[in-house]
Amino acid sequence: MKSSPGLEGIMNAHRWTTLPAAGWSAATAALGLWWTLHPSDAGGLALAFEVPPGWLLGVGIGGIAVTLGLRTRRRSAALRWGLLGFAAGLAGLCLAVSGHMPLLALAYALAFAGPPALIAALLARAFSVGVKGTSAMVGTPLAAGLLLALTIMVGKGAHWTLLSVAGCLVWLALAVTSYRVNRGRCAACGRPGAAWTHPESAARWGRKVTIIAALMPLPYGLARLTWFTPWPIAFPEGAGWGIWLTGVLLGFASEGGAILTRGLIRPWGEVWPRWVPVLHGRPIPVAVPTFAALTVAVMLALLTVHLAGTVTGGDLSALVIVAFVPLSLWGPLLAGAAMAYYYRRRQACAHCPEKPLHQAQVALTA
């Protein structure tokens, strides 16, 4: 059976998500095989996985098989949904074993790099230094923040958890495109979607979700900012100025995150504000806030998983309930706000076929 151009576009948009998943699976299988053959050397690398090497080897080989299966058009409905279930389950498993260290490293990096980058952006705007000058002024503190995050990861022996975080992202993307193809929709944009994905509907429910999401980091930030007062909350006894500065910067970072979250429903979330050098007044590409918000949401999901284990263990305190429980809900709500922003602003898709998308489902099951 000859494929139509529209169907080919759908399948190509889906197949590209299998490539990073296959690469991740090959790397995981190679790591598991090396760990199996050299068990004594693995301890020196401070592997952060609390799983046996055979688990990594099996997951890697299984992942390769699944990605090959998802690239095949002609397969039964049961097999298609089974492969989709494996992809979604593996994404959740990678998230569960990642730990909270990547989120902690990112939080410290943003806390220390964010204020200098903002000041640099304002100075670049005031003195009109141009594209190269702005890139140097703003990029330097951001690069330093990234280096700080990597240093924390390596220093804590948690750098291997980045493999888990990457696996969560690539398998989640593959699960989404697989679901869309199984439902006969465009793998790239999901059209035609349910009624709640239409721009008018997304604007209504997205506003509510975004406002609630923006409130979630506020208690944590306010708790940290009490360190400016004579009545600091959860300030370690005998801690020095370094702990104080770190806590205050984390508080400012969470409050800044709340402001940026609200930007998903504000005009300055669609057009670059006046204080942004070079780009001010230009439309913001839909992919920029969407990708940034979803990336932060996935990282915050690490806190959600970690806190769920804490709650299950019964290790609760007033600070955890008041500050960290809302913060752990920020991730899922931020993901919903980001998707509402995307559905509200997305443009026409180049991959959608001219004929009705349900014909893809017919061709896939023929």
C-alpha positions in Angstrom: 0.0 0.0 0.0 1.5 3.4 -1.0 1.5 6.0 1.7 0.0 9.4 1.2 2.2 12.5 1.5 0.2 13.5 4.6 0.7 10.1 6.3 4.4 10.2 5.5 4.6 13.6 7.2 2.9 12.2 10.3 5.2 9.2 10.5 8.4 11.2 9.9 7.4 13.6 12.7 6.9 10.5 15.0 10.1 8.7 13.9 12.4 11.5 14.9 11.4 11.0 18.6 12.6 7.3 18.3 16.2 8.4 17.5 17.1 10.0 20.9 15.2 7.1 22.7 17.3 4.6 20.7 20.5 6.5 21.5 19.6 6.6 25.2 18.8 2.9 25.2 22.1 2.1 23.6 24.0 4.2 26.1 22.1 2.5 29.0 22.8 -0.9 27.6 26.5 -0.1 27.2 26.7 1.2 30.7 25.0 -1.9 32.1 27.3 -4.2 30.1 30.4 -2.4 31.3 29.2 -2.4 34.9 28.5 -6.1 34.6 32.0 -6.9 33.2 33.8 -4.5 35.6 31.8 -4.4 38.9 34.9 -3.5 40.9 35.5 -0.3 38.9 31.9 1.0 39.2 32.4 2.0 42.8 35.0 4.5 41.9 32.6 6.3 39.6 30.1 6.9 42.3 27.2 5.5 40.3 24.0 7.0 41.6 21.8 4.2 40.4 20.3 2.1 43.2 19.7 -0.7 40.7 21.8 -3.8 39.7 23.8 -3.6 36.4 21.5 -6.3 34.8 18.6 -3.9 35.2 20.4 -1.2 33.1 21.4 -3.8 30.5 17.8 -5.2 30.3 16.2 -1.8 30.0 18.7 -0.7 27.4 18.1 -3.7 25.2 14.4 -3.6 25.7 14.4 0.1 24.8 16.1 -0.6 21.6 13.6 -3.2 20.7 10.7 -0.9 21.5 12.0 2.0 19.4 12.4 -0.4 16.5 8.9 -1.6 17.0 7.5 1.9 17.1 9.2 2.8 13.8 7.3 -0.1 12.1 4.0 0.9 10.5 2.2 -2.4 10.3 1.5 -3.8 13.7 -1.6 -4.9 15.6 -3.5 -2.5 17.8 -2.6 -4.4 20.9 1.1 -4.3 20.1 0.9 -0.6 19.3 -0.6 0.2 22.7 1.7 -2.2 24.5 4.7 -0.4 23.1 3.2 2.9 24.1 2.7 1.6 27.6 6.3 0.5 27.8 7.5 4.0 26.7 5.3 5.8 29.2 6.3 3.3 32.0 10.0 3.8 31.3 9.6 7.6 31.4 8.0 7.3 34.8 10.6 4.8 36.0 13.5 7.1 34.9 11.8 10.0 36.9 11.4 7.8 40.0 15.1 6.8 40.1 16.5 10.2 39.3 16.6 11.6 42.8 16.3 15.3 43.6 19.9 16.3 43.1 19.5 17.5 39.5 16.7 19.9 40.7 18.9 21.1 43.6 21.8 21.8 41.3 19.6 23.7 38.9 18.0 25.7 41.7 21.4 26.8 43.0 22.6 27.6 39.5 19.5 29.8 38.8 19.7 31.4 42.2 23.3 32.5 41.8 23.2 33.2 38.0 19.8 34.8 37.7 20.3 38.1 39.5 23.6 38.9 37.6 22.1 37.9 34.3 19.1 40.2 35.0 21.4 43.1 35.9 23.5 42.5 32.8 20.4 42.5 30.6 19.3 45.9 32.1 22.8 47.4 31.6 22.9 46.1 28.0 19.6 47.7 27.3 20.6 51.0 28.9 23.9 51.3 27.0 22.7 49.7 23.7 25.7 47.4 23.4 24.2 45.4 20.5 23.8 41.7 20.0 27.4 40.6 20.6 27.7 42.8 23.7 24.4 41.6 25.1 25.3 37.9 24.5 28.6 38.3 26.3 27.1 40.2 29.2 24.1 38.0 29.8 25.7 34.7 28.6 28.7 34.9 31.0 26.7 34.6 34.3 24.4 32.0 32.7 27.3 29.9 31.6 28.8 30.3 35.1 25.5 29.1 36.6 25.5 26.0 34.3 29.1 25.3 35.3 28.1 25.6 39.0 25.3 23.1 38.4 27.6 20.6 36.8 30.2 21.1 39.5 27.5 20.3 42.2 26.4 17.2 40.3 29.9 15.8 39.9 30.9 16.8 43.5 27.9 15.0 44.9 28.5 11.9 42.8 25.1 12.4 41.2 26.2 13.1 37.6 24.9 9.8 36.5 21.4 10.7 37.4 21.5 13.0 34.3 21.1 9.9 32.3 17.8 9.2 34.1 16.6 12.7 33.6 17.5 12.5 29.9 15.7 9.2 29.6 12.6 10.6 31.2 12.5 13.4 28.6 13.1 11.3 25.5 10.7 8.5 26.5 8.0 11.0 27.5 8.4 12.6 24.1 8.2 9.3 22.4 5.1 8.3 24.4 3.3 11.5 23.4 4.0 11.1 19.7 3.1 7.4 19.8 -0.2 8.2 21.5 -1.0 10.7 18.8 -0.2 8.3 16.0 -2.2 5.6 17.6 -5.2 7.9 17.8 -4.8 8.9 14.2 -3.5 12.4 15.0 -0.6 14.4 13.8 2.5 13.4 15.7 4.0 16.9 15.6 1.1 18.9 16.9 -1.6 16.5 18.0 -4.3 17.8 15.7 -7.2 17.2 15.6 -7.3 17.1 19.4 -10.0 17.1 22.0 -12.2 20.2 22.5 -10.1 21.3 25.5 -7.0 21.8 23.2 -8.8 24.4 21.1 -7.4 27.9 21.6 -10.6 29.4 23.1 -10.9 26.5 25.6 -7.2 26.4 26.4 -7.3 30.2 27.2 -10.2 29.6 29.7 -8.8 26.7 31.7 -5.2 27.7 31.2 -5.8 31.0 33.0 -7.1 29.2 36.1 -4.3 26.6 36.1 -1.6 29.3 35.6 -2.8 31.5 38.4 -2.9 28.5 40.8 0.6 27.4 39.6 2.0 30.9 40.2 0.9 30.7 43.8 2.6 27.4 44.6 6.2 28.7 45.0 5.2 31.7 47.1 5.2 30.0 50.5 8.6 28.6 50.0 10.0 31.9 48.8 8.5 33.8 51.7 9.8 31.4 54.2 13.3 31.9 52.8 12.9 35.7 52.7 12.1 35.7 56.4 15.9 35.3 56.9 16.0 39.1 56.4 14.0 39.5 59.6 14.8 38.8 63.3 12.4 35.8 63.0 13.9 33.6 60.3 12.0 30.4 59.5 14.1 27.1 59.3 17.4 28.9 59.5 20.0 26.4 60.7 21.4 27.2 64.1 25.0 28.4 63.9 25.0 28.7 60.1 27.2 31.3 58.5 26.6 34.0 55.9 27.1 31.5 53.1 24.0 29.5 54.1 22.1 32.8 54.7 23.0 34.1 51.2 22.1 30.8 49.5 18.7 30.6 51.2 17.9 34.2 50.4 18.8 33.7 46.7 16.7 30.6 46.5 13.8 32.6 47.9 14.2 35.2 45.3 14.5 32.5 42.6 11.2 30.9 43.7 9.5 34.3 43.7 10.9 35.0 40.3 9.6 31.7 39.1 6.1 32.7 40.3 6.3 35.9 38.2 7.5 34.0 35.1 4.7 31.5 35.5 2.2 34.2 35.5 3.8 35.5 32.3 2.2 32.6 30.5 -1.1 34.5 30.5 0.2 38.0 30.3 1.0 40.1 27.2 4.7 40.2 28.1 4.7 36.5 27.8 3.9 36.9 24.1 6.0 40.0 23.2 9.5 40.6 24.5 9.3 43.3 27.2 10.9 46.7 26.8 13.8 46.0 29.1 14.9 43.0 27.1 17.9 44.2 24.9 17.8 43.6 21.1 14.6 41.6 21.1 12.2 44.0 22.8 8.9 44.5 21.0 9.2 41.4 18.9 6.9 38.4 19.3 8.2 35.6 21.5 8.3 32.3 19.6 5.8 29.9 21.1 8.5 27.2 21.6 10.6 29.4 23.9 8.3 29.7 26.9 6.7 26.3 26.3 10.1 24.4 26.3 11.4 26.4 29.2 8.3 25.8 31.3 8.1 22.1 30.5 11.8 21.6 31.3 11.4 23.3 34.7 8.2 21.3 35.3 10.0 18.0 34.7 12.8 19.1 37.0 10.2 20.1 39.7 8.6 16.6 39.2 11.8 15.3 40.8 10.8 17.2 44.0 7.3 15.8 43.7 8.5 12.2 43.7 11.0 12.9 46.5 8.4 14.6 48.7 6.0 11.7 48.0 8.5 9.4 49.5 9.0 11.7 52.5 5.2 11.9 53.1 4.9 8.1 52.8 7.7 7.7 55.4 5.8 10.0 57.8 8.7 12.5 58.1 6.5 15.6 58.1 7.0 19.0 59.7 5.2 22.3 59.6 7.8 23.7 57.1 7.3 20.7 54.8 3.5 21.1 54.9 3.4 24.8 54.4 6.3 25.4 52.0 7.4 22.2 50.3 4.0 20.6 49.6 2.8 23.6 47.5 6.3 23.7 45.8 6.0 20.0 44.9 2.6 20.8 43.2 4.2 23.5 41.1 5.7 21.1 38.6 2.4 19.4 37.5 0.5 22.7 37.5 3.3 24.4 35.5 3.2 21.6 32.9 -0.5 22.2 32.5 0.0 26.0 32.2 2.7 25.5 29.6 0.5 23.2 27.5 -2.4 25.7 27.7 0.0 28.4 26.5 1.1 26.2 23.6 -2.5 25.3 22.6 -3.5 28.9 22.8 -0.7 30.3 20.6 0.4 27.4 18.3 0.4 28.1 14.6 -0.4 25.9 11.6 1.5 22.7 11.5 3.7 21.9 8.5 3.4 18.1 9.1 -0.4 17.9 9.1 -1.8 16.2 6.0 -4.3 17.9 3.7 -6.7 15.0 4.1 -8.5 14.2 7.4 -6.0 12.8 9.9 -8.1 9.8 10.7 -6.9 8.3 7.4 -3.5 7.8 9.2 -5.2 5.5 11.6 -6.7 3.5 8.8 -3.4 3.2 7.0 -1.6 2.2 10.1 -4.0 -0.7 10.8 -4.4 -1.8 7.2 
